[in-house]
Amino acid sequence: QTYPVLVMGNSEESDLVYIGRTKFQAPEVDGLTYFGIPEKLPQSGDIINVRITQALEYDLAGEVEL
């Protein structure tokens, strides 16, 4: 399934991974959404579509859909 994700920036673990939040992931309460770097680098605050490919214990992971 694909969701709009608010881009928050690079992951602390890797510059090759970005983090963001879907509309149902509250700050400081819920997990994050992790996704790889798309062709066009997003800025913090951008909203991009991410297709969820993996659900972890608290977080989601996916691929950017262009």
mmJSON file of the N, C-alpha and C atoms, coordinates in Angstrom:
{"data_MODEL":{"atom_site":{
"group_PDB":["ATOM","ATOM","ATOM","ATOM","ATOM","ATOM","ATOM","ATOM","ATOM","ATOM","ATOM","ATOM","ATOM","ATOM","ATOM","ATOM","ATOM","ATOM","ATOM","ATOM","ATOM","ATOM","ATOM","ATOM","ATOM","ATOM","ATOM","ATOM","ATOM","ATOM","ATOM","ATOM","ATOM","ATOM","ATOM","ATOM","ATOM","ATOM","ATOM","ATOM","ATOM","ATOM","ATOM","ATOM","ATOM","ATOM","ATOM","ATOM","ATOM","ATOM","ATOM","ATOM","ATOM","ATOM","ATOM","ATOM","ATOM","ATOM","ATOM","ATOM","ATOM","ATOM","ATOM","ATOM","ATOM","ATOM","ATOM","ATOM","ATOM","ATOM","ATOM","ATOM","ATOM","ATOM","ATOM","ATOM","ATOM","ATOM","ATOM","ATOM","ATOM","ATOM","ATOM","ATOM","ATOM","ATOM","ATOM","ATOM","ATOM","ATOM","ATOM","ATOM","ATOM","ATOM","ATOM","ATOM","ATOM","ATOM","ATOM","ATOM","ATOM","ATOM","ATOM","ATOM","ATOM","ATOM","ATOM","ATOM","ATOM","ATOM","ATOM","ATOM","ATOM","ATOM","ATOM","ATOM","ATOM","ATOM","ATOM","ATOM","ATOM","ATOM","ATOM","ATOM","ATOM","ATOM","ATOM","ATOM","ATOM","ATOM","ATOM","ATOM","ATOM","ATOM","ATOM","ATOM","ATOM","ATOM","ATOM","ATOM","ATOM","ATOM","ATOM","ATOM","ATOM","ATOM","ATOM","ATOM","ATOM","ATOM","ATOM","ATOM","ATOM","ATOM","ATOM","ATOM","ATOM","ATOM","ATOM","ATOM","ATOM","ATOM","ATOM","ATOM","ATOM","ATOM","ATOM","ATOM","ATOM","ATOM","ATOM","ATOM","ATOM","ATOM","ATOM","ATOM","ATOM","ATOM","ATOM","ATOM","ATOM","ATOM","ATOM","ATOM","ATOM","ATOM","ATOM","ATOM","ATOM","ATOM","ATOM","ATOM","ATOM","ATOM","ATOM","ATOM","ATOM","ATOM"],
"id":[1,2,3,4,5,6,7,8,9,10,11,12,13,14,15,16,17,18,19,20,21,22,23,24,25,26,27,28,29,30,31,32,33,34,35,36,37,38,39,40,41,42,43,44,45,46,47,48,49,50,51,52,53,54,55,56,57,58,59,60,61,62,63,64,65,66,67,68,69,70,71,72,73,74,75,76,77,78,79,80,81,82,83,84,85,86,87,88,89,90,91,92,93,94,95,96,97,98,99,100,101,102,103,104,105,106,107,108,109,110,111,112,113,114,115,116,117,118,119,120,121,122,123,124,125,126,127,128,129,130,131,132,133,134,135,136,137,138,139,140,141,142,143,144,145,146,147,148,149,150,151,152,153,154,155,156,157,158,159,160,161,162,163,164,165,166,167,168,169,170,171,172,173,174,175,176,177,178,179,180,181,182,183,184,185,186,187,188,189,190,191,192,193,194,195,196,197,198],
"type_symbol":["N","C","C","N","C","C","N","C","C","N","C","C","N","C","C","N","C","C","N","C","C","N","C","C","N","C","C","N","C","C","N","C","C","N","C","C","N","C","C","N","C","C","N","C","C","N","C","C","N","C","C","N","C","C","N","C","C","N","C","C","N","C","C","N","C","C","N","C","C","N","C","C","N","C","C","N","C","C","N","C","C","N","C","C","N","C","C","N","C","C","N","C","C","N","C","C","N","C","C","N","C","C","N","C","C","N","C","C","N","C","C","N","C","C","N","C","C","N","C","C","N","C","C","N","C","C","N","C","C","N","C","C","N","C","C","N","C","C","N","C","C","N","C","C","N","C","C","N","C","C","N","C","C","N","C","C","N","C","C","N","C","C","N","C","C","N","C","C","N","C","C","N","C","C","N","C","C","N","C","C","N","C","C","N","C","C","N","C","C","N","C","C","N","C","C","N","C","C"],
"label_atom_id":["N","CA","C","N","CA","C","N","CA","C","N","CA","C","N","CA","C","N","CA","C","N","CA","C","N","CA","C","N","CA","C","N","CA","C","N","CA","C","N","CA","C","N","CA","C","N","CA","C","N","CA","C","N","CA","C","N","CA","C","N","CA","C","N","CA","C","N","CA","C","N","CA","C","N","CA","C","N","CA","C","N","CA","C","N","CA","C","N","CA","C","N","CA","C","N","CA","C","N","CA","C","N","CA","C","N","CA","C","N","CA","C","N","CA","C","N","CA","C","N","CA","C","N","CA","C","N","CA","C","N","CA","C","N","CA","C","N","CA","C","N","CA","C","N","CA","C","N","CA","C","N","CA","C","N","CA","C","N","CA","C","N","CA","C","N","CA","C","N","CA","C","N","CA","C","N","CA","C","N","CA","C","N","CA","C","N","CA","C","N","CA","C","N","CA","C","N","CA","C","N","CA","C","N","CA","C","N","CA","C","N","CA","C","N","CA","C","N","CA","C","N","CA","C","N","CA","C","N","CA","C"],
"label_alt_id":[null,null,null,null,null,null,null,null,null,null,null,null,null,null,null,null,null,null,null,null,null,null,null,null,null,null,null,null,null,null,null,null,null,null,null,null,null,null,null,null,null,null,null,null,null,null,null,null,null,null,null,null,null,null,null,null,null,null,null,null,null,null,null,null,null,null,null,null,null,null,null,null,null,null,null,null,null,null,null,null,null,null,null,null,null,null,null,null,null,null,null,null,null,null,null,null,null,null,null,null,null,null,null,null,null,null,null,null,null,null,null,null,null,null,null,null,null,null,null,null,null,null,null,null,null,null,null,null,null,null,null,null,null,null,null,null,null,null,null,null,null,null,null,null,null,null,null,null,null,null,null,null,null,null,null,null,null,null,null,null,null,null,null,null,null,null,null,null,null,null,null,null,null,null,null,null,null,null,null,null,null,null,null,null,null,null,null,null,null,null,null,null,null,null,null,null,null,null],
"label_comp_id":["GLN","GLN","GLN","THR","THR","THR","TYR","TYR","TYR","PRO","PRO","PRO","VAL","VAL","VAL","LEU","LEU","LEU","VAL","VAL","VAL","MET","MET","MET","GLY","GLY","GLY","ASN","ASN","ASN","SER","SER","SER","GLU","GLU","GLU","GLU","GLU","GLU","SER","SER","SER","ASP","ASP","ASP","LEU","LEU","LEU","VAL","VAL","VAL","TYR","TYR","TYR","ILE","ILE","ILE","GLY","GLY","GLY","ARG","ARG","ARG","THR","THR","THR","LYS","LYS","LYS","PHE","PHE","PHE","GLN","GLN","GLN","ALA","ALA","ALA","PRO","PRO","PRO","GLU","GLU","GLU","VAL","VAL","VAL","ASP","ASP","ASP","GLY","GLY","GLY","LEU","LEU","LEU","THR","THR","THR","TYR","TYR","TYR","PHE","PHE","PHE","GLY","GLY","GLY","ILE","ILE","ILE","PRO","PRO","PRO","GLU","GLU","GLU","LYS","LYS","LYS","LEU","LEU","LEU","PRO","PRO","PRO","GLN","GLN","GLN","SER","SER","SER","GLY","GLY","GLY","ASP","ASP","ASP","ILE","ILE","ILE","ILE","ILE","ILE","ASN","ASN","ASN","VAL","VAL","VAL","ARG","ARG","ARG","ILE","ILE","ILE","THR","THR","THR","GLN","GLN","GLN","ALA","ALA","ALA","LEU","LEU","LEU","GLU","GLU","GLU","TYR","TYR","TYR","ASP","ASP","ASP","LEU","LEU","LEU","ALA","ALA","ALA","GLY","GLY","GLY","GLU","GLU","GLU","VAL","VAL","VAL","GLU","GLU","GLU","LEU","LEU","LEU"],
"label_asym_id":["A","A","A","A","A","A","A","A","A","A","A","A","A","A","A","A","A","A","A","A","A","A","A","A","A","A","A","A","A","A","A","A","A","A","A","A","A","A","A","A","A","A","A","A","A","A","A","A","A","A","A","A","A","A","A","A","A","A","A","A","A","A","A","A","A","A","A","A","A","A","A","A","A","A","A","A","A","A","A","A","A","A","A","A","A","A","A","A","A","A","A","A","A","A","A","A","A","A","A","A","A","A","A","A","A","A","A","A","A","A","A","A","A","A","A","A","A","A","A","A","A","A","A","A","A","A","A","A","A","A","A","A","A","A","A","A","A","A","A","A","A","A","A","A","A","A","A","A","A","A","A","A","A","A","A","A","A","A","A","A","A","A","A","A","A","A","A","A","A","A","A","A","A","A","A","A","A","A","A","A","A","A","A","A","A","A","A","A","A","A","A","A","A","A","A","A","A","A"],
"label_entity_id":["1","1","1","1","1","1","1","1","1","1","1","1","1","1","1","1","1","1","1","1","1","1","1","1","1","1","1","1","1","1","1","1","1","1","1","1","1","1","1","1","1","1","1","1","1","1","1","1","1","1","1","1","1","1","1","1","1","1","1","1","1","1","1","1","1","1","1","1","1","1","1","1","1","1","1","1","1","1","1","1","1","1","1","1","1","1","1","1","1","1","1","1","1","1","1","1","1","1","1","1","1","1","1","1","1","1","1","1","1","1","1","1","1","1","1","1","1","1","1","1","1","1","1","1","1","1","1","1","1","1","1","1","1","1","1","1","1","1","1","1","1","1","1","1","1","1","1","1","1","1","1","1","1","1","1","1","1","1","1","1","1","1","1","1","1","1","1","1","1","1","1","1","1","1","1","1","1","1","1","1","1","1","1","1","1","1","1","1","1","1","1","1","1","1","1","1","1","1"],
"label_seq_id":[1,1,1,2,2,2,3,3,3,4,4,4,5,5,5,6,6,6,7,7,7,8,8,8,9,9,9,10,10,10,11,11,11,12,12,12,13,13,13,14,14,14,15,15,15,16,16,16,17,17,17,18,18,18,19,19,19,20,20,20,21,21,21,22,22,22,23,23,23,24,24,24,25,25,25,26,26,26,27,27,27,28,28,28,29,29,29,30,30,30,31,31,31,32,32,32,33,33,33,34,34,34,35,35,35,36,36,36,37,37,37,38,38,38,39,39,39,40,40,40,41,41,41,42,42,42,43,43,43,44,44,44,45,45,45,46,46,46,47,47,47,48,48,48,49,49,49,50,50,50,51,51,51,52,52,52,53,53,53,54,54,54,55,55,55,56,56,56,57,57,57,58,58,58,59,59,59,60,60,60,61,61,61,62,62,62,63,63,63,64,64,64,65,65,65,66,66,66],
"pdbx_PDB_ins_code":[null,null,null,null,null,null,null,null,null,null,null,null,null,null,null,null,null,null,null,null,null,null,null,null,null,null,null,null,null,null,null,null,null,null,null,null,null,null,null,null,null,null,null,null,null,null,null,null,null,null,null,null,null,null,null,null,null,null,null,null,null,null,null,null,null,null,null,null,null,null,null,null,null,null,null,null,null,null,null,null,null,null,null,null,null,null,null,null,null,null,null,null,null,null,null,null,null,null,null,null,null,null,null,null,null,null,null,null,null,null,null,null,null,null,null,null,null,null,null,null,null,null,null,null,null,null,null,null,null,null,null,null,null,null,null,null,null,null,null,null,null,null,null,null,null,null,null,null,null,null,null,null,null,null,null,null,null,null,null,null,null,null,null,null,null,null,null,null,null,null,null,null,null,null,null,null,null,null,null,null,null,null,null,null,null,null,null,null,null,null,null,null,null,null,null,null,null,null],
"Cartn_x":[0.837,0.0,0.888,0.413,1.178,0.553,1.417,0.964,1.777,1.161,1.942,2.773,4.035,4.95,5.585,5.556,6.219,7.699,8.561,10.004,10.569,11.349,11.973,13.479,14.069,15.505,16.187,17.527,18.323,18.234,18.351,18.434,19.776,19.823,21.084,22.023,21.469,22.284,22.98,22.367,22.927,22.476,23.392,23.043,22.266,22.192,21.491,20.023,19.597,18.222,17.597,16.376,15.616,14.57,14.108,13.033,11.894,10.704,9.531,8.409,7.245,6.071,4.845,4.028,2.728,1.776,0.562,-0.394,-0.833,-0.599,-1.009,0.167,1.333,2.494,2.753,2.341,2.478,3.909,4.419,5.759,5.839,6.968,7.281,6.387,5.454,4.563,4.711,4.653,4.697,6.067,6.249,7.505,7.659,8.635,8.961,8.788,8.839,8.868,10.24,10.918,12.249,12.13,12.878,12.859,14.188,14.533,15.786,15.732,16.886,16.992,16.353,15.371,14.77,15.684,15.3,16.105,16.293,15.217,15.286,15.287,16.343,16.459,15.374,14.608,13.572,14.161,13.448,13.814,12.946,13.435,12.605,11.346,10.207,8.927,8.195,8.899,8.238,7.341,6.329,5.472,5.645,6.031,6.247,5.453,5.182,4.467,5.463,5.211,6.072,5.219,5.657,4.981,5.608,4.799,5.284,5.595,6.826,7.262,7.552,7.656,7.993,7.43,6.835,6.362,7.231,7.922,8.772,7.983,8.608,7.873,7.192,7.924,7.356,7.396,8.215,8.472,7.982,7.946,7.621,8.813,8.943,9.985,9.349,9.867,9.275,10.146,9.551,10.224,9.44,10.159,9.518,8.869,7.634,6.937,6.969,7.397,7.481,6.203],
"Cartn_y":[-1.17,0.0,1.241,2.297,3.535,4.618,5.354,6.429,7.692,8.87,10.101,10.152,10.534,10.577,11.961,12.553,13.827,13.548,14.107,13.874,14.65,13.947,14.579,14.741,14.041,14.165,12.819,12.852,11.627,10.869,9.565,8.715,8.944,8.826,8.968,7.802,6.645,5.456,5.476,6.132,6.088,7.295,7.85,8.948,8.451,7.139,6.56,6.28,6.555,6.278,7.56,7.818,8.96,8.467,9.37,9.044,10.036,9.574,10.426,9.826,10.452,9.986,10.012,8.981,8.993,9.787,10.011,10.791,10.061,8.745,8.011,7.683,8.282,8.094,9.392,9.426,10.63,10.78,12.016,12.246,11.787,11.208,10.771,9.652,9.16,8.085,6.871,7.111,6.033,5.964,4.939,4.747,5.687,5.374,6.178,5.344,6.014,5.341,5.579,4.499,4.564,4.283,5.034,4.807,5.233,4.617,4.923,6.266,6.713,8.005,7.916,8.773,8.798,9.518,9.491,10.154,11.637,12.297,13.715,13.804,14.381,14.436,15.324,14.778,15.584,16.486,17.528,18.434,18.1,18.389,18.224,19.056,18.458,19.139,18.757,18.153,17.682,16.493,16.288,15.109,14.285,13.016,12.119,10.837,10.118,8.847,7.715,6.899,5.757,4.494,3.502,2.2,1.364,0.976,0.219,-1.213,-1.64,-2.981,-3.866,-3.237,-4.013,-3.319,-4.105,-3.596,-4.209,-3.359,-3.805,-3.678,-3.931,-3.896,-2.545,-1.454,-0.119,0.751,0.396,1.236,0.589,1.411,0.937,1.209,0.428,0.654,0.55,1.331,1.292,1.914,2.034,2.579,3.778,4.794,5.997,5.666,6.115,5.966,7.302,7.271,8.51,8.758],
"Cartn_z":[0.0,0.0,0.0,-0.615,-0.735,0.133,0.854,1.727,1.475,1.648,1.645,2.931,2.802,3.945,4.023,5.209,5.469,5.686,4.843,4.933,6.118,6.959,8.121,7.946,6.974,6.722,6.653,6.719,6.665,7.983,7.879,9.057,9.743,11.061,11.792,11.511,11.13,10.886,9.531,8.528,7.176,6.368,5.583,4.684,3.469,3.294,2.155,2.446,3.675,4.084,4.629,4.2,4.706,5.701,6.558,7.492,7.314,7.67,7.604,8.424,8.328,9.068,8.163,8.298,7.646,8.535,8.067,8.862,10.126,10.199,11.398,12.32,12.102,12.974,13.738,14.99,15.808,16.332,16.389,16.946,18.401,18.766,20.128,20.646,19.824,20.265,19.355,18.054,17.072,16.407,15.607,14.893,13.716,12.874,11.699,10.441,9.302,8.011,7.401,7.024,6.421,4.932,4.124,2.679,2.08,0.947,0.262,-0.434,-0.874,-1.542,-2.928,-3.194,-4.533,-5.521,-6.797,-7.834,-7.534,-7.159,-6.801,-5.278,-4.709,-3.254,-2.654,-1.715,-1.078,0.007,0.338,1.422,2.632,3.821,5.015,4.838,5.135,4.972,3.701,2.73,1.513,1.849,1.043,1.17,-0.094,0.093,-1.04,-0.819,-1.899,-1.802,-1.602,-0.574,-0.271,-0.264,-1.052,-1.053,0.055,1.024,2.175,1.739,2.019,1.631,2.836,4.019,5.209,6.445,7.328,8.616,9.705,10.441,11.538,12.838,13.972,15.24,15.466,15.271,15.478,14.232,13.263,12.103,10.816,9.762,8.421,7.514,6.463,5.466,4.094,3.154,1.829,0.767,-0.414,-1.583,-2.086,-2.516,-3.041,-4.373,-4.539,-5.815,-6.529,-7.768,-8.548,-9.302],
"occupancy":[1.0,1.0,1.0,1.0,1.0,1.0,1.0,1.0,1.0,1.0,1.0,1.0,1.0,1.0,1.0,1.0,1.0,1.0,1.0,1.0,1.0,1.0,1.0,1.0,1.0,1.0,1.0,1.0,1.0,1.0,1.0,1.0,1.0,1.0,1.0,1.0,1.0,1.0,1.0,1.0,1.0,1.0,1.0,1.0,1.0,1.0,1.0,1.0,1.0,1.0,1.0,1.0,1.0,1.0,1.0,1.0,1.0,1.0,1.0,1.0,1.0,1.0,1.0,1.0,1.0,1.0,1.0,1.0,1.0,1.0,1.0,1.0,1.0,1.0,1.0,1.0,1.0,1.0,1.0,1.0,1.0,1.0,1.0,1.0,1.0,1.0,1.0,1.0,1.0,1.0,1.0,1.0,1.0,1.0,1.0,1.0,1.0,1.0,1.0,1.0,1.0,1.0,1.0,1.0,1.0,1.0,1.0,1.0,1.0,1.0,1.0,1.0,1.0,1.0,1.0,1.0,1.0,1.0,1.0,1.0,1.0,1.0,1.0,1.0,1.0,1.0,1.0,1.0,1.0,1.0,1.0,1.0,1.0,1.0,1.0,1.0,1.0,1.0,1.0,1.0,1.0,1.0,1.0,1.0,1.0,1.0,1.0,1.0,1.0,1.0,1.0,1.0,1.0,1.0,1.0,1.0,1.0,1.0,1.0,1.0,1.0,1.0,1.0,1.0,1.0,1.0,1.0,1.0,1.0,1.0,1.0,1.0,1.0,1.0,1.0,1.0,1.0,1.0,1.0,1.0,1.0,1.0,1.0,1.0,1.0,1.0,1.0,1.0,1.0,1.0,1.0,1.0,1.0,1.0,1.0,1.0,1.0,1.0],
"B_iso_or_equiv":[0.0,0.0,0.0,0.0,0.0,0.0,0.0,0.0,0.0,0.0,0.0,0.0,0.0,0.0,0.0,0.0,0.0,0.0,0.0,0.0,0.0,0.0,0.0,0.0,0.0,0.0,0.0,0.0,0.0,0.0,0.0,0.0,0.0,0.0,0.0,0.0,0.0,0.0,0.0,0.0,0.0,0.0,0.0,0.0,0.0,0.0,0.0,0.0,0.0,0.0,0.0,0.0,0.0,0.0,0.0,0.0,0.0,0.0,0.0,0.0,0.0,0.0,0.0,0.0,0.0,0.0,0.0,0.0,0.0,0.0,0.0,0.0,0.0,0.0,0.0,0.0,0.0,0.0,0.0,0.0,0.0,0.0,0.0,0.0,0.0,0.0,0.0,0.0,0.0,0.0,0.0,0.0,0.0,0.0,0.0,0.0,0.0,0.0,0.0,0.0,0.0,0.0,0.0,0.0,0.0,0.0,0.0,0.0,0.0,0.0,0.0,0.0,0.0,0.0,0.0,0.0,0.0,0.0,0.0,0.0,0.0,0.0,0.0,0.0,0.0,0.0,0.0,0.0,0.0,0.0,0.0,0.0,0.0,0.0,0.0,0.0,0.0,0.0,0.0,0.0,0.0,0.0,0.0,0.0,0.0,0.0,0.0,0.0,0.0,0.0,0.0,0.0,0.0,0.0,0.0,0.0,0.0,0.0,0.0,0.0,0.0,0.0,0.0,0.0,0.0,0.0,0.0,0.0,0.0,0.0,0.0,0.0,0.0,0.0,0.0,0.0,0.0,0.0,0.0,0.0,0.0,0.0,0.0,0.0,0.0,0.0,0.0,0.0,0.0,0.0,0.0,0.0,0.0,0.0,0.0,0.0,0.0,0.0],
"pdbx_formal_charge":[null,null,null,null,null,null,null,null,null,null,null,null,null,null,null,null,null,null,null,null,null,null,null,null,null,null,null,null,null,null,null,null,null,null,null,null,null,null,null,null,null,null,null,null,null,null,null,null,null,null,null,null,null,null,null,null,null,null,null,null,null,null,null,null,null,null,null,null,null,null,null,null,null,null,null,null,null,null,null,null,null,null,null,null,null,null,null,null,null,null,null,null,null,null,null,null,null,null,null,null,null,null,null,null,null,null,null,null,null,null,null,null,null,null,null,null,null,null,null,null,null,null,null,null,null,null,null,null,null,null,null,null,null,null,null,null,null,null,null,null,null,null,null,null,null,null,null,null,null,null,null,null,null,null,null,null,null,null,null,null,null,null,null,null,null,null,null,null,null,null,null,null,null,null,null,null,null,null,null,null,null,null,null,null,null,null,null,null,null,null,null,null,null,null,null,null,null,null],
"auth_seq_id":[1,1,1,2,2,2,3,3,3,4,4,4,5,5,5,6,6,6,7,7,7,8,8,8,9,9,9,10,10,10,11,11,11,12,12,12,13,13,13,14,14,14,15,15,15,16,16,16,17,17,17,18,18,18,19,19,19,20,20,20,21,21,21,22,22,22,23,23,23,24,24,24,25,25,25,26,26,26,27,27,27,28,28,28,29,29,29,30,30,30,31,31,31,32,32,32,33,33,33,34,34,34,35,35,35,36,36,36,37,37,37,38,38,38,39,39,39,40,40,40,41,41,41,42,42,42,43,43,43,44,44,44,45,45,45,46,46,46,47,47,47,48,48,48,49,49,49,50,50,50,51,51,51,52,52,52,53,53,53,54,54,54,55,55,55,56,56,56,57,57,57,58,58,58,59,59,59,60,60,60,61,61,61,62,62,62,63,63,63,64,64,64,65,65,65,66,66,66],
"auth_comp_id":["GLN","GLN","GLN","THR","THR","THR","TYR","TYR","TYR","PRO","PRO","PRO","VAL","VAL","VAL","LEU","LEU","LEU","VAL","VAL","VAL","MET","MET","MET","GLY","GLY","GLY","ASN","ASN","ASN","SER","SER","SER","GLU","GLU","GLU","GLU","GLU","GLU","SER","SER","SER","ASP","ASP","ASP","LEU","LEU","LEU","VAL","VAL","VAL","TYR","TYR","TYR","ILE","ILE","ILE","GLY","GLY","GLY","ARG","ARG","ARG","THR","THR","THR","LYS","LYS","LYS","PHE","PHE","PHE","GLN","GLN","GLN","ALA","ALA","ALA","PRO","PRO","PRO","GLU","GLU","GLU","VAL","VAL","VAL","ASP","ASP","ASP","GLY","GLY","GLY","LEU","LEU","LEU","THR","THR","THR","TYR","TYR","TYR","PHE","PHE","PHE","GLY","GLY","GLY","ILE","ILE","ILE","PRO","PRO","PRO","GLU","GLU","GLU","LYS","LYS","LYS","LEU","LEU","LEU","PRO","PRO","PRO","GLN","GLN","GLN","SER","SER","SER","GLY","GLY","GLY","ASP","ASP","ASP","ILE","ILE","ILE","ILE","ILE","ILE","ASN","ASN","ASN","VAL","VAL","VAL","ARG","ARG","ARG","ILE","ILE","ILE","THR","THR","THR","GLN","GLN","GLN","ALA","ALA","ALA","LEU","LEU","LEU","GLU","GLU","GLU","TYR","TYR","TYR","ASP","ASP","ASP","LEU","LEU","LEU","ALA","ALA","ALA","GLY","GLY","GLY","GLU","GLU","GLU","VAL","VAL","VAL","GLU","GLU","GLU","LEU","LEU","LEU"],
"auth_asym_id":["A","A","A","A","A","A","A","A","A","A","A","A","A","A","A","A","A","A","A","A","A","A","A","A","A","A","A","A","A","A","A","A","A","A","A","A","A","A","A","A","A","A","A","A","A","A","A","A","A","A","A","A","A","A","A","A","A","A","A","A","A","A","A","A","A","A","A","A","A","A","A","A","A","A","A","A","A","A","A","A","A","A","A","A","A","A","A","A","A","A","A","A","A","A","A","A","A","A","A","A","A","A","A","A","A","A","A","A","A","A","A","A","A","A","A","A","A","A","A","A","A","A","A","A","A","A","A","A","A","A","A","A","A","A","A","A","A","A","A","A","A","A","A","A","A","A","A","A","A","A","A","A","A","A","A","A","A","A","A","A","A","A","A","A","A","A","A","A","A","A","A","A","A","A","A","A","A","A","A","A","A","A","A","A","A","A","A","A","A","A","A","A","A","A","A","A","A","A"],
"auth_atom_id":["N","CA","C","N","CA","C","N","CA","C","N","CA","C","N","CA","C","N","CA","C","N","CA","C","N","CA","C","N","CA","C","N","CA","C","N","CA","C","N","CA","C","N","CA","C","N","CA","C","N","CA","C","N","CA","C","N","CA","C","N","CA","C","N","CA","C","N","CA","C","N","CA","C","N","CA","C","N","CA","C","N","CA","C","N","CA","C","N","CA","C","N","CA","C","N","CA","C","N","CA","C","N","CA","C","N","CA","C","N","CA","C","N","CA","C","N","CA","C","N","CA","C","N","CA","C","N","CA","C","N","CA","C","N","CA","C","N","CA","C","N","CA","C","N","CA","C","N","CA","C","N","CA","C","N","CA","C","N","CA","C","N","CA","C","N","CA","C","N","CA","C","N","CA","C","N","CA","C","N","CA","C","N","CA","C","N","CA","C","N","CA","C","N","CA","C","N","CA","C","N","CA","C","N","CA","C","N","CA","C","N","CA","C","N","CA","C","N","CA","C","N","CA","C","N","CA","C","N","CA","C"],
"pdbx_PDB_model_num":[1,1,1,1,1,1,1,1,1,1,1,1,1,1,1,1,1,1,1,1,1,1,1,1,1,1,1,1,1,1,1,1,1,1,1,1,1,1,1,1,1,1,1,1,1,1,1,1,1,1,1,1,1,1,1,1,1,1,1,1,1,1,1,1,1,1,1,1,1,1,1,1,1,1,1,1,1,1,1,1,1,1,1,1,1,1,1,1,1,1,1,1,1,1,1,1,1,1,1,1,1,1,1,1,1,1,1,1,1,1,1,1,1,1,1,1,1,1,1,1,1,1,1,1,1,1,1,1,1,1,1,1,1,1,1,1,1,1,1,1,1,1,1,1,1,1,1,1,1,1,1,1,1,1,1,1,1,1,1,1,1,1,1,1,1,1,1,1,1,1,1,1,1,1,1,1,1,1,1,1,1,1,1,1,1,1,1,1,1,1,1,1,1,1,1,1,1,1]
}}}
